[in-house]
Amino acid sequence: MFLEATLLGMFIGGFRGGRLTNIIDMNIRGWYLILLSLILSFSPVFLRNFDAGSLPVFLMFFSMIIMLIVLALNLDKKGVWLILLGGVINVVFMLLNNFKMPVSMSGLEAAGLTSMYEGIMDGSIINYVAAETTGVMQFLSKFIVVPKPYPIPRILSIGDIMMTIGLIWFIIGEMARPSYSGRGKMVQYTYRTGINR
């Protein structure tokens, strides 16, 4: 939902008179850590031809930890605290489930995500696991179904929903941020010299 959240945030921000250029010019502390996180999240693709054991799962989990660090470095920005809270909820729940995110299998079927269902069942999707069908803990898994006719069917967790709302809030806040671009004005002082009579 993050792509949709970004587009929706930009639409609302523009409707409220925000500047799209602020998104391009925004200052993200620890931006280089985002690059490291992306590299780690894609690393399982390059390790699938090797007997890496549980290493790919740990690398993907660690990439999420790095993103949480980036969020913590930018808590002064609007909405970031909500993104961070949703991310922490997801990460803690993954810690309780061998570094994997539990997913409702019936929810996957309802959303029509058959390839994801089959990938979890045969183990080719390494960062998800079938969720328990009973108990309180199921409500922290991915169980919220966004089915067709939505163009991109999804299954989300409560943490995902919080992160999505936080991202929309963040985009709107950044677009509304005052822009200080342009040439500054220099204060000039004039001194008079001479002898007063």
Secondary structure, 3 states (H helix, E strand, C coil): CHHHHHHHHHHHHHHCCCCCHHHHHCCCCCHHHHHHHHHHHHHHHHHCCCCCCCHHHHHHHHHHHHHHHHHHHCCCCCCHHHHHHHHHHHHHHHHCCCCCEEECHHHHHHHCCHHHHHHHHHCCCCCEEECCCCCHHHHHCECEEECCCCCCCEEECHHHHHHHHHHHHHHHHHHHCCCCCCCCCCCCCCCCCCCCC
